[in-house]
Amino acid sequence: MNSQPTSAAPQCSTAFHWKVTLLCLLTFPVLMALGFWQLDRAEQKRAREAALDAVRTQPPATLPGTDLAQIEEQRRLLLQGHYLTGHNWLLDNRQRDGQVGYEVITPFELSDGRILLINRGWVAAGERRADRPDPPAPEGEHTLFARWQAPSDHPLLDGRTADAGWPKVIVAIDPEAMVEAFESPVLDHYARLDDGSPGALITGWQDLEVSAAKHLGYAVQWFAMAAAVVIWLLATLMGLRKGRRTTTANSAECGSGSSPND
């Protein structure tokens, strides 16, 4: 009389084990692919870091004087010219040590008349949103040391702003959008000012890119998850095998027992 519930339980258990097995077989290759992708990203970052280290050891490129096509990103610059005072952009949402602030972008007119945007460093934000810092740049001719930087290519960020006066708050450095404030040509790159140069604020520039070591860490995490899936799969298969043995044993006992009508 109780044979039907007894047989239903192993069937449900077997179905569950097969579902887990299928899930593991589908998940494992995805996790392995993600791990190898992170290893490839780590190799790319190592190559980029090696290239940047080579660039940083080169002597400064002088502006004016050096062909822009020959200046690699992160190349050190020696700049001759003067700041265009009273024209500060505030790059929004920049934090240092947990404190909210801005990075101050000031145009610098080179001695040949071209304009280069200079990121002078960080300043703390005011207590109210309307309290905007506006640190003045030193007047007169100056020699600056800085690093050549490419602006962000994020499609949703640009340097346009609705602010009428100065300083203007922006969310990204975008020379193409910011050129509207000047009659002279603006270079399509900008420069991060070295500490100690005239007009420098709080620099301490940090590389926001993920390092090769972090990509390796991510790869280890994906491979560890793949290993966990394998362990789960083996445990599931062992449970499935045990369930089959139990079902076989129960069938054998039913077959060897006497009929209720005997």
PAKOLFI-67688 format. One line per 5 residues: number of its first residue (from 1); for each residue x, y, z of N, C-alpha, C. Coordinates in nm, 2 decimals. Layout:
<patis>
NUM) X/Y/Z/X/Y/Z/X/Y/Z | ...
</patis>
This chain:
<patis>
1) 0.08/-0.12/0.00/0.00/0.00/0.00/0.09/0.13/0.00 | 0.21/0.12/0.06/0.29/0.24/0.07/0.40/0.25/-0.04 | 0.38/0.16/-0.14/0.49/0.16/-0.25/0.49/0.28/-0.33 | 0.38/0.34/-0.36/0.37/0.46/-0.45/0.45/0.58/-0.39 | 0.43/0.62/-0.26/0.50/0.74/-0.21/0.65/0.71/-0.20
6) 0.69/0.58/-0.18/0.83/0.54/-0.17/0.90/0.56/-0.30 | 0.83/0.53/-0.41/0.89/0.54/-0.54/0.89/0.69/-0.59 | 0.80/0.77/-0.55/0.79/0.91/-0.59/0.91/0.99/-0.54 | 0.95/0.96/-0.41/1.06/1.04/-0.35/1.19/1.02/-0.43 | 1.23/0.90/-0.46/1.36/0.89/-0.54/1.35/0.96/-0.68
11) 1.23/0.95/-0.74/1.21/1.02/-0.87/1.23/1.17/-0.86 | 1.18/1.23/-0.76/1.19/1.38/-0.74/1.34/1.41/-0.71 | 1.41/1.32/-0.63/1.55/1.35/-0.60/1.63/1.33/-0.72 | 1.60/1.23/-0.80/1.68/1.21/-0.93/1.66/1.33/-1.02 | 1.54/1.39/-1.03/1.51/1.50/-1.12/1.59/1.62/-1.07
16) 1.60/1.64/-0.94/1.67/1.76/-0.88/1.82/1.74/-0.91 | 1.87/1.62/-0.89/2.02/1.60/-0.92/2.05/1.63/-1.07 | 1.96/1.59/-1.16/1.99/1.61/-1.30/1.98/1.76/-1.33 | 1.90/1.84/-1.26/1.89/1.98/-1.29/2.02/2.05/-1.24 | 2.07/2.01/-1.12/2.19/2.06/-1.07/2.31/2.03/-1.16
21) 2.31/1.90/-1.21/2.42/1.86/-1.30/2.42/1.95/-1.43 | 2.30/1.97/-1.48/2.29/2.06/-1.60/2.33/2.20/-1.58 | 2.29/2.25/-1.46/2.34/2.39/-1.42/2.49/2.40/-1.41 | 2.55/2.30/-1.35/2.69/2.30/-1.33/2.76/2.29/-1.47 | 2.71/2.20/-1.56/2.78/2.19/-1.69/2.77/2.32/-1.77
26) 2.66/2.39/-1.75/2.64/2.52/-1.82/2.73/2.63/-1.76 | 2.74/2.63/-1.63/2.81/2.74/-1.56/2.96/2.73/-1.57 | 3.01/2.61/-1.56/3.16/2.59/-1.55/3.23/2.65/-1.67 | 3.19/2.62/-1.80/3.27/2.69/-1.91/3.26/2.84/-1.90 | 3.15/2.89/-1.86/3.14/3.04/-1.85/3.24/3.10/-1.75
31) 3.25/3.04/-1.63/3.34/3.08/-1.53/3.49/3.07/-1.58 | 3.52/2.96/-1.64/3.65/2.94/-1.69/3.68/3.05/-1.80 | 3.59/3.08/-1.89/3.61/3.18/-1.99/3.64/3.32/-1.93 | 3.56/3.35/-1.82/3.58/3.47/-1.75/3.72/3.48/-1.69 | 3.76/3.37/-1.63/3.90/3.36/-1.57/4.01/3.39/-1.67
36) 4.00/3.32/-1.79/4.10/3.34/-1.89/4.09/3.48/-1.95 | 3.97/3.54/-1.96/3.96/3.67/-2.01/4.03/3.77/-1.91 | 4.02/3.75/-1.78/4.09/3.83/-1.69/4.24/3.81/-1.70 | 4.29/3.69/-1.72/4.43/3.67/-1.75/4.48/3.75/-1.87 | 4.40/3.75/-1.97/4.43/3.82/-2.09/4.44/3.97/-2.07
41) 4.34/4.02/-1.99/4.34/4.16/-1.95/4.46/4.20/-1.86 | 4.50/4.11/-1.78/4.62/4.13/-1.70/4.75/4.14/-1.79 | 4.76/4.06/-1.89/4.87/4.06/-1.98/4.87/4.20/-2.06 | 4.75/4.24/-2.10/4.74/4.37/-2.17/4.79/4.48/-2.08 | 4.74/4.48/-1.95/4.78/4.58/-1.85/4.93/4.58/-1.83
46) 4.99/4.46/-1.82/5.14/4.46/-1.80/5.21/4.52/-1.92 | 5.16/4.50/-2.04/5.22/4.56/-2.15/5.21/4.71/-2.15 | 5.09/4.75/-2.11/5.06/4.90/-2.11/5.15/4.96/-2.00 | 5.16/4.90/-1.88/5.24/4.95/-1.77/5.39/4.96/-1.81 | 5.43/4.86/-1.89/5.57/4.86/-1.93/5.60/4.98/-2.03
51) 5.50/5.00/-2.12/5.51/5.11/-2.22/5.51/5.24/-2.15 | 5.42/5.26/-2.05/5.41/5.39/-1.97/5.54/5.41/-1.89 | 5.60/5.30/-1.84/5.72/5.32/-1.76/5.83/5.37/-1.85 | 5.83/5.32/-1.98/5.94/5.36/-2.07/5.91/5.51/-2.11 | 5.79/5.55/-2.13/5.76/5.69/-2.16/5.80/5.78/-2.05
56) 5.78/5.74/-1.92/5.81/5.83/-1.81/5.96/5.85/-1.79 | 6.04/5.76/-1.84/6.18/5.78/-1.83/6.24/5.87/-1.94 | 6.16/5.91/-2.04/6.21/6.00/-2.14/6.23/6.14/-2.09 | 6.31/6.22/-2.15/6.33/6.36/-2.11/6.20/6.43/-2.14 | 6.18/6.55/-2.08/6.05/6.62/-2.10/6.05/6.67/-2.25
61) 5.92/6.67/-2.30/5.90/6.73/-2.43/5.86/6.88/-2.41 | 5.92/6.97/-2.49/5.90/7.11/-2.47/5.78/7.16/-2.56 | 5.70/7.24/-2.50/5.59/7.30/-2.57/5.59/7.45/-2.54 | 5.60/7.53/-2.65/5.61/7.49/-2.79/5.75/7.44/-2.82 | 5.75/7.36/-2.94/5.88/7.31/-2.98/5.87/7.17/-3.03
66) 5.80/7.08/-2.96/5.79/6.94/-3.00/5.66/6.91/-3.08 | 5.67/6.83/-3.19/5.56/6.80/-3.27/5.46/6.72/-3.18 | 5.33/6.75/-3.18/5.24/6.69/-3.09/5.22/6.54/-3.12 | 5.24/6.50/-3.25/5.23/6.36/-3.29/5.34/6.27/-3.22 | 5.44/6.33/-3.18/5.55/6.26/-3.12/5.54/6.25/-2.97
71) 5.44/6.31/-2.91/5.42/6.31/-2.76/5.33/6.19/-2.72 | 5.38/6.09/-2.65/5.30/5.98/-2.60/5.23/6.02/-2.47 | 5.12/5.95/-2.45/5.05/5.98/-2.32/5.14/5.95/-2.20 | 5.13/6.04/-2.10/5.20/6.03/-1.98/5.35/6.09/-2.00 | 5.38/6.14/-2.12/5.51/6.20/-2.14/5.52/6.33/-2.06
76) 5.63/6.35/-2.00/5.65/6.47/-1.92/5.67/6.59/-2.01 | 5.62/6.70/-1.97/5.62/6.82/-2.05/5.69/6.93/-1.98 | 5.76/7.02/-2.06/5.81/7.15/-2.01/5.74/7.25/-2.09 | 5.66/7.33/-2.02/5.57/7.43/-2.09/5.61/7.57/-2.06 | 5.61/7.65/-2.17/5.64/7.80/-2.16/5.52/7.88/-2.19
81) 5.48/7.97/-2.10/5.36/8.05/-2.14/5.30/8.12/-2.01 | 5.18/8.14/-2.01/5.11/8.21/-1.90/4.97/8.16/-1.88 | 4.92/8.16/-1.76/4.78/8.12/-1.73/4.69/8.23/-1.78 | 4.57/8.18/-1.82/4.46/8.28/-1.85/4.38/8.29/-1.73 | 4.41/8.38/-1.64/4.35/8.39/-1.51/4.20/8.43/-1.52
86) 4.12/8.38/-1.42/3.98/8.41/-1.42/3.90/8.31/-1.50 | 3.96/8.21/-1.54/3.89/8.10/-1.62/3.92/7.97/-1.57 | 3.85/7.93/-1.46/3.86/7.80/-1.40/3.74/7.71/-1.43 | 3.77/7.59/-1.47/3.66/7.49/-1.47/3.69/7.40/-1.34 | 3.58/7.35/-1.29/3.58/7.27/-1.17/3.53/7.13/-1.21
91) 3.62/7.03/-1.21/3.59/6.90/-1.25/3.52/6.83/-1.13 | 3.39/6.80/-1.14/3.31/6.76/-1.03/3.33/6.62/-0.98 | 3.29/6.60/-0.85/3.29/6.47/-0.79/3.43/6.41/-0.78 | 3.52/6.48/-0.73/3.66/6.43/-0.71/3.68/6.42/-0.56 | 3.72/6.30/-0.51/3.73/6.28/-0.37/3.88/6.26/-0.33
96) 3.92/6.30/-0.22/4.05/6.28/-0.16/4.04/6.25/-0.01 | 4.08/6.13/0.03/4.07/6.09/0.17/3.93/6.10/0.22 | 3.83/6.07/0.14/3.69/6.07/0.18/3.63/6.20/0.18 | 3.70/6.31/0.14/3.64/6.44/0.13/3.61/6.48/-0.01 | 3.49/6.53/-0.03/3.44/6.57/-0.16/3.51/6.70/-0.21
101) 3.54/6.71/-0.34/3.60/6.83/-0.39/3.60/6.84/-0.54 | 3.68/6.92/-0.59/3.69/6.94/-0.74/3.84/6.93/-0.78 | 3.86/6.90/-0.91/3.99/6.93/-0.97/3.98/7.05/-1.05 | 4.08/7.14/-1.04/4.07/7.27/-1.10/4.14/7.27/-1.24 | 4.07/7.30/-1.34/4.13/7.31/-1.48/4.14/7.45/-1.52
106) 4.26/7.50/-1.55/4.29/7.63/-1.59/4.36/7.64/-1.72 | 4.31/7.72/-1.82/4.38/7.73/-1.95/4.52/7.80/-1.93 | 4.61/7.74/-2.01/4.75/7.80/-2.01/4.78/7.83/-2.16 | 4.81/7.96/-2.19/4.84/8.00/-2.32/4.99/7.98/-2.34 | 5.03/7.89/-2.44/5.17/7.87/-2.47/5.23/8.00/-2.54
111) 5.36/8.01/-2.54/5.42/8.12/-2.60/5.40/8.13/-2.75 | 5.34/8.03/-2.82/5.31/8.03/-2.96/5.16/8.07/-2.98 | 5.09/8.09/-2.87/4.95/8.13/-2.89/4.85/8.02/-2.87 | 4.89/7.89/-2.88/4.80/7.78/-2.85/4.77/7.77/-2.71 | 4.65/7.71/-2.68/4.61/7.70/-2.54/4.60/7.55/-2.50
116) 4.66/7.52/-2.38/4.66/7.39/-2.33/4.59/7.39/-2.19 | 4.49/7.30/-2.17/4.42/7.30/-2.05/4.51/7.23/-1.94 | 4.52/7.29/-1.83/4.61/7.24/-1.72/4.52/7.19/-1.60 | 4.53/7.07/-1.56/4.47/7.02/-1.44/4.57/7.05/-1.33 | 4.53/7.15/-1.25/4.62/7.20/-1.14/4.62/7.12/-1.01
121) 4.52/7.04/-1.00/4.51/6.96/-0.88/4.37/6.97/-0.81 | 4.37/6.93/-0.69/4.24/6.91/-0.61/4.22/7.02/-0.51 | 4.09/7.06/-0.49/4.06/7.15/-0.38/3.93/7.10/-0.32 | 3.91/7.13/-0.19/3.79/7.08/-0.12/3.67/7.16/-0.16 | 3.55/7.10/-0.16/3.43/7.17/-0.19/3.38/7.25/-0.07
126) 3.30/7.35/-0.10/3.25/7.43/0.01/3.14/7.36/0.09 | 3.10/7.42/0.20/2.99/7.36/0.28/2.86/7.35/0.20 | 2.83/7.44/0.12/2.71/7.44/0.03/2.75/7.42/-0.11 | 2.66/7.36/-0.19/2.69/7.33/-0.33/2.72/7.46/-0.40 | 2.65/7.57/-0.36/2.67/7.70/-0.43/2.80/7.76/-0.40
131) 2.87/7.72/-0.29/3.00/7.77/-0.26/3.11/7.70/-0.34 | 3.14/7.76/-0.45/3.24/7.70/-0.54/3.38/7.76/-0.52 | 3.48/7.68/-0.50/3.62/7.73/-0.49/3.67/7.79/-0.62 | 3.75/7.89/-0.61/3.80/7.95/-0.74/3.94/8.00/-0.71 | 4.04/7.90/-0.69/4.17/7.93/-0.66/4.24/8.01/-0.78
136) 4.30/8.12/-0.75/4.36/8.20/-0.86/4.49/8.14/-0.91 | 4.52/8.15/-1.04/4.64/8.11/-1.09/4.74/8.23/-1.09 | 4.87/8.20/-1.08/4.97/8.30/-1.07/4.98/8.37/-1.21 | 4.99/8.51/-1.20/5.00/8.58/-1.32/5.15/8.59/-1.37 | 5.16/8.63/-1.50/5.29/8.64/-1.56/5.34/8.52/-1.63
141) 5.46/8.52/-1.69/5.51/8.41/-1.77/5.57/8.31/-1.67 | 5.55/8.18/-1.70/5.59/8.07/-1.61/5.64/7.95/-1.70 | 5.73/7.87/-1.63/5.77/7.75/-1.69/5.71/7.64/-1.60 | 5.63/7.55/-1.66/5.56/7.44/-1.59/5.61/7.31/-1.63 | 5.61/7.22/-1.53/5.63/7.07/-1.56/5.50/7.00/-1.54
146) 5.46/6.92/-1.64/5.33/6.85/-1.63/5.34/6.72/-1.71 | 5.23/6.64/-1.71/5.22/6.52/-1.79/5.11/6.53/-1.89 | 5.14/6.48/-2.01/5.05/6.48/-2.13/4.94/6.38/-2.10 | 4.82/6.42/-2.11/4.70/6.33/-2.08/4.60/6.33/-2.19 | 4.54/6.22/-2.23/4.43/6.21/-2.32/4.30/6.23/-2.24
151) 4.21/6.31/-2.29/4.08/6.32/-2.22/4.00/6.19/-2.23 | 3.90/6.18/-2.14/3.81/6.07/-2.14/3.73/6.06/-2.26 | 3.71/5.93/-2.31/3.63/5.92/-2.43/3.49/5.86/-2.40 | 3.45/5.88/-2.27/3.32/5.83/-2.23/3.21/5.90/-2.31 | 3.12/5.83/-2.38/3.02/5.89/-2.46/2.92/5.98/-2.39
156) 2.90/5.95/-2.26/2.80/6.03/-2.18/2.86/6.15/-2.10 | 2.99/6.17/-2.11/3.05/6.27/-2.04/3.12/6.37/-2.13 | 3.09/6.50/-2.11/3.16/6.60/-2.18/3.18/6.72/-2.10 | 3.25/6.82/-2.16/3.28/6.94/-2.08/3.18/7.06/-2.09 | 3.06/7.03/-2.15/2.96/7.13/-2.16/2.90/7.16/-2.03
161) 2.86/7.29/-2.01/2.80/7.33/-1.89/2.70/7.44/-1.91 | 2.61/7.45/-1.83/2.51/7.56/-1.84/2.55/7.68/-1.76 | 2.66/7.68/-1.69/2.70/7.79/-1.61/2.74/7.91/-1.70 | 2.69/8.03/-1.66/2.72/8.15/-1.74/2.85/8.21/-1.69 | 2.87/8.21/-1.56/2.99/8.28/-1.51/3.10/8.18/-1.48
166) 3.21/8.23/-1.42/3.32/8.15/-1.37/3.33/8.14/-1.22 | 3.37/8.03/-1.17/3.41/7.91/-1.23/3.30/7.83/-1.28 | 3.32/7.74/-1.38/3.22/7.65/-1.44/3.24/7.51/-1.39 | 3.13/7.44/-1.35/3.14/7.30/-1.31/3.12/7.21/-1.43 | 3.21/7.12/-1.44/3.20/7.02/-1.55/3.21/6.88/-1.49
171) 3.17/6.78/-1.57/3.19/6.64/-1.53/3.30/6.57/-1.60 | 3.36/6.63/-1.70/3.47/6.56/-1.77/3.55/6.67/-1.84 | 3.67/6.65/-1.87/3.76/6.74/-1.94/3.74/6.71/-2.09 | 3.68/6.81/-2.16/3.65/6.79/-2.30/3.69/6.91/-2.38 | 3.82/6.91/-2.43/3.87/7.03/-2.50/3.78/7.08/-2.62
176) 3.72/6.98/-2.69/3.63/7.02/-2.80/3.51/7.11/-2.75 | 3.46/7.08/-2.64/3.35/7.15/-2.58/3.39/7.28/-2.51 | 3.51/7.27/-2.45/3.56/7.39/-2.37/3.62/7.49/-2.46 | 3.65/7.46/-2.59/3.72/7.56/-2.67/3.63/7.68/-2.70 | 3.50/7.66/-2.68/3.41/7.77/-2.71/3.44/7.90/-2.63
181) 3.51/7.88/-2.52/3.53/8.00/-2.43/3.65/8.08/-2.48 | 3.72/8.04/-2.59/3.84/8.11/-2.64/3.84/8.13/-2.79 | 3.91/8.23/-2.83/3.93/8.25/-2.97/4.05/8.18/-3.03 | 4.14/8.15/-2.94/4.27/8.08/-2.99/4.24/7.93/-2.99 | 4.32/7.85/-3.07/4.30/7.71/-3.08/4.34/7.64/-2.95
186) 4.27/7.54/-2.91/4.29/7.46/-2.79/4.34/7.32/-2.82 | 4.45/7.28/-2.76/4.50/7.14/-2.79/4.40/7.04/-2.75 | 4.40/6.92/-2.82/4.30/6.82/-2.79/4.34/6.73/-2.68 | 4.45/6.75/-2.61/4.49/6.69/-2.49/4.50/6.79/-2.38 | 4.52/6.74/-2.25/4.54/6.83/-2.14/4.66/6.79/-2.07
191) 4.70/6.86/-1.96/4.82/6.82/-1.89/4.79/6.82/-1.74 | 4.85/6.73/-1.67/4.84/6.72/-1.52/4.96/6.78/-1.46 | 4.94/6.89/-1.38/5.05/6.97/-1.33/5.13/6.89/-1.23 | 5.27/6.90/-1.24/5.35/6.84/-1.14/5.35/6.92/-1.01 | 5.37/6.85/-0.90/5.38/6.92/-0.77/5.50/7.01/-0.77
196) 5.48/7.13/-0.72/5.59/7.23/-0.71/5.59/7.33/-0.83 | 5.51/7.30/-0.94/5.51/7.39/-1.05/5.42/7.51/-1.01 | 5.44/7.63/-1.07/5.36/7.74/-1.04/5.21/7.71/-1.06 | 5.13/7.74/-0.96/4.98/7.72/-0.98/4.94/7.58/-0.93 | 5.03/7.50/-0.89/4.99/7.36/-0.85/4.91/7.36/-0.72
201) 4.81/7.28/-0.71/4.73/7.27/-0.59/4.77/7.14/-0.52 | 4.67/7.06/-0.48/4.70/6.93/-0.42/4.70/6.83/-0.54 | 4.82/6.77/-0.57/4.83/6.68/-0.69/4.81/6.54/-0.64 | 4.92/6.47/-0.62/4.91/6.33/-0.58/4.83/6.24/-0.67 | 4.86/6.26/-0.80/4.78/6.19/-0.90/4.77/6.04/-0.88
206) 4.65/5.99/-0.90/4.63/5.84/-0.88/4.58/5.79/-1.02 | 4.64/5.67/-1.05/4.60/5.60/-1.17/4.47/5.52/-1.14 | 4.36/5.56/-1.21/4.23/5.50/-1.18/4.21/5.37/-1.26 | 4.30/5.33/-1.34/4.29/5.20/-1.42/4.31/5.09/-1.32 | 4.25/4.98/-1.36/4.27/4.85/-1.28/4.41/4.80/-1.31
211) 4.49/4.76/-1.21/4.62/4.72/-1.24/4.62/4.57/-1.28 | 4.74/4.53/-1.33/4.75/4.39/-1.37/4.73/4.29/-1.26 | 4.78/4.33/-1.14/4.77/4.25/-1.02/4.62/4.23/-0.98 | 4.54/4.33/-1.00/4.40/4.32/-0.97/4.33/4.23/-1.07 | 4.37/4.24/-1.19/4.31/4.14/-1.29/4.34/4.00/-1.26
216) 4.47/3.98/-1.21/4.50/3.84/-1.17/4.42/3.80/-1.06 | 4.39/3.89/-0.96/4.31/3.85/-0.85/4.17/3.82/-0.89 | 4.11/3.89/-0.99/3.98/3.86/-1.05/3.98/3.72/-1.11 | 4.09/3.69/-1.18/4.10/3.56/-1.25/4.10/3.45/-1.15 | 4.17/3.47/-1.04/4.17/3.36/-0.93/4.03/3.34/-0.88
221) 3.96/3.45/-0.86/3.82/3.44/-0.81/3.73/3.36/-0.90 | 3.74/3.39/-1.04/3.66/3.31/-1.13/3.70/3.17/-1.13 | 3.83/3.14/-1.13/3.87/3.00/-1.13/3.83/2.93/-1.00 | 3.83/3.00/-0.89/3.79/2.94/-0.76/3.64/2.91/-0.77 | 3.56/3.00/-0.83/3.42/2.97/-0.85/3.40/2.85/-0.94
226) 3.48/2.84/-1.04/3.47/2.72/-1.13/3.50/2.59/-1.06 | 3.61/2.60/-0.97/3.64/2.48/-0.89/3.53/2.44/-0.80 | 3.46/2.54/-0.74/3.35/2.51/-0.65/3.23/2.45/-0.73 | 3.21/2.49/-0.85/3.11/2.43/-0.93/3.14/2.28/-0.96 | 3.27/2.25/-0.98/3.32/2.11/-1.01/3.29/2.03/-0.88
231) 3.32/2.08/-0.77/3.30/2.01/-0.64/3.15/1.99/-0.62 | 3.07/2.09/-0.65/2.93/2.07/-0.64/2.88/1.96/-0.74 | 2.93/1.96/-0.86/2.89/1.86/-0.96/2.93/1.72/-0.91 | 3.05/1.71/-0.86/3.09/1.57/-0.81/3.00/1.53/-0.70 | 2.97/1.62/-0.60/2.88/1.59/-0.49/2.74/1.55/-0.54
236) 2.70/1.62/-0.65/2.56/1.59/-0.70/2.56/1.45/-0.77 | 2.67/1.42/-0.85/2.68/1.29/-0.91/2.69/1.18/-0.81 | 2.76/1.20/-0.70/2.77/1.10/-0.60/2.63/1.08/-0.53 | 2.56/1.19/-0.51/2.42/1.18/-0.46/2.33/1.10/-0.55 | 2.35/1.13/-0.68/2.27/1.06/-0.78/2.30/0.91/-0.79
241) 2.43/0.88/-0.78/2.46/0.74/-0.78/2.41/0.67/-0.65 | 2.42/0.74/-0.54/2.37/0.68/-0.41/2.22/0.66/-0.42 | 2.15/0.76/-0.48/2.00/0.75/-0.50/1.97/0.63/-0.58 | 2.04/0.61/-0.69/2.01/0.49/-0.78/2.03/0.36/-0.70 | 2.14/0.36/-0.62/2.16/0.23/-0.54/2.05/0.21/-0.44
246) 2.00/0.32/-0.38/1.89/0.30/-0.29/1.76/0.26/-0.36 | 1.74/0.31/-0.48/1.62/0.27/-0.55/1.63/0.12/-0.60 | 1.75/0.08/-0.64/1.77/-0.06/-0.68/1.75/-0.15/-0.56 | 1.80/-0.11/-0.44/1.79/-0.19/-0.32/1.64/-0.20/-0.28 | 1.57/-0.09/-0.29/1.43/-0.10/-0.26/1.35/-0.18/-0.35
251) 1.39/-0.18/-0.48/1.32/-0.26/-0.58/1.35/-0.41/-0.55 | 1.47/-0.44/-0.51/1.51/-0.57/-0.49/1.43/-0.63/-0.37 | 1.42/-0.54/-0.26/1.34/-0.59/-0.14/1.20/-0.61/-0.18 | 1.14/-0.52/-0.26/1.00/-0.54/-0.30/0.98/-0.67/-0.38 | 1.08/-0.70/-0.46/1.07/-0.82/-0.55/1.08/-0.95/-0.47
256) 1.16/-0.94/-0.36/1.19/-1.06/-0.28/1.08/-1.08/-0.18 | 1.00/-0.98/-0.15/0.90/-0.99/-0.04/0.78/-1.07/-0.09 | 0.69/-1.11/0.00/0.57/-1.18/-0.03/0.46/-1.09/-0.07 | 0.37/-1.13/-0.16/0.26/-1.05/-0.20/0.15/-1.05/-0.09 | 0.08/-0.93/-0.08/-0.02/-0.92/0.03/-0.13/-1.03/0.01
261) -0.15/-1.08/-0.11/-0.25/-1.18/-0.13/-0.21/-1.32/-0.10 | -0.08/-1.34/-0.07/-0.04/-1.48/-0.04/-0.09/-1.52/0.09
</patis>
